[in-house]
Amino acid sequence: MIFKSLQYEEPLFRPPGEGRSAIIQATTGCSWNNCAFCEMYTSKNFRVRSLEELKPEIKLLADHYRSFVKKVFIADGDAFVLSSDRLISLLYEINKQFGRLQRISCYAMPKQILNKTEDDLKKLKDLGLKLLYIGIETGDDDLLAMVNKGETFSSTLEGIQKAHNAGIDTSIMIINGLGGKLYSKQHALNSAEIINRINPKFLSTLTLSLPLGTGHFKNRFRGEYVQQTVVELFEELKTFIDNLNVNRVIYRSNHVSNNLPLEGVLSRDKKIILKQIEEAVKTTPKHLMPTSSSIL
Ligand code: SF4
């Protein structure tokens, strides 16, 4: 019933960890919408929804879920592109309607954090924006350019450190297989390096999914793409995890795109996770190719 009254523009995505959150769609689509591997928002135009448009939906969601929903997720693809003033007004309204919340979160790009002042980031955190989901995808500068991510190792590192300095936690996503066979090693090693420097609260790995086929991806990828077998993807993941040296990072590979679900606290469970990957390498047919998921 309530969903009929909400003006969600589909498709609507949220991270696995926000499955029990109220979702407020403050923007539609992604303001960047240019990453070579991403089909999430290619069917939508980016649009900012006004606070006046959102107010009745926030009230409706709060009236239904106030007593048991503790988290709010602000959609769509990069709602952190909103100006600090817009975000502050939105957070005021969410807090006014919901009352006490555990946290508010959204997707962000590092350059959008760099565009905001330290004072504004602290204000946003004080208003409950305690977690940013950031798909950095890789720490490798060559690959970041090849997939047209619009970020570099430095901008990613600086942006995320700025959020952390303001007290905002991050949940970081890396894409296993992003560069195919040819760039696999540099992708794994440079991704481990940036994660070691960031030390995020949460880390997850997804696997490259090509719902529109490898040909479509190859046309958009600014390098030479040679698809990996499932075993090669596991080996890349093993190199990445093996080179991580972090403090208490909660790791998950529970996305539908993954061939091997893994989870643990990296400083404690790294050896167990590596053993699970080694076992998967041993028991998976050597020439098995990944199947495409329709999620990305
Ligand atoms: S990966 Fe993120 S930033 Fe890139 S196009 Fe998709 S939603 Fe936008």
Boltz pocket constraint, residues with backbone or C-beta under 6 A from the ligand:
constraints:
  - pocket:
      binder: B
      contacts: [[A, 30], [A, 31], [A, 32], [A, 33], [A, 34], [A, 35], [A, 38], [A, 39], [A, 40], [A, 41], [A, 77], [A, 78], [A, 109], [A, 135], [A, 149]]
      max_distance: 6.0
